[in-house]
Amino acid sequence: DGGITQSPKYLFRKEGQNVTLSCEQNLNHDAMYWYRQDPGQGLRLIYYSQIVNDFQKGDIAEGYSVSREKKESFPLTVTSAQKNPTAFYLCASSPTSGNTIYFGEGSWLTVV
Amino acid sequence: AQSVTQPDIHITVSEGASLELRCNYSYGATPYLFWYVQSPGQGLQLLLKYFSGDTLVQGIKGFEAEFKRSQSSFNLRKPSVHWSDAAEYFCAVGATSGTYKYIFGTGTRLKVLA
């Protein structure tokens, strides 16, 4: 079945460590996104990519990095510079600008 | 500024009762409009969307929404709520072209009483 796969579902990180969240889609969508979700704050855009080898910062990009080497893949690295990384992270994709956006099942990151 | 407002943070209804979740938006032009549902610890599932045409749109799970341009609203409705509808609901807007940014409301958490 077509969809968006995020892994791992749960991840624990020690302070000072970088971690990478995986996102793979087989929907042949051009655009991919990373959102952060905190209770009561809705979704906040971290990074998005319209095409391979190109990506743009969203509203809260500080402390995060991404790459888009393949159309299907858009991994997110949470660096040690991110001061409050404990959150629920959602990967998404859409065919084109403004079209319907579809979401993966999310990844929980906890700093211990 | 572009924004989406969901004025109700929590709503509680009895099973079998009707439901209306409110969504108001501020946007430079008529955007694309979406409603999503999220169960705890899960991703967002698309319920329905409005791009153009008939302002009353039908979605999955018996939900519908009505676009009212004059009120900048896109309220979600269901005639009879089931216990399985308990979840968080998000309204979102997207540009019709030129930008990949979507704006999400802060969500409405629905509780259903048996």
Interface residues (C-beta under 8 A of the other chain):
Chain A: I4 Q6 A31 Y33 G40 Q41 G42 L43 L45 Y48 Q50 Q56 G58 F88 L90 S94 S97 G98 N99 T100 I101 Y102 F103 G104 E105 G106 W108
Chain B: I9 P31 Y32 F34 Y36 G41 Q42 G43 L44 Q45 L46 K49 F90 A92 G94 A95 T96 S97 G98 T99 Y100 K101 Y102 F104 G105 T106 G107
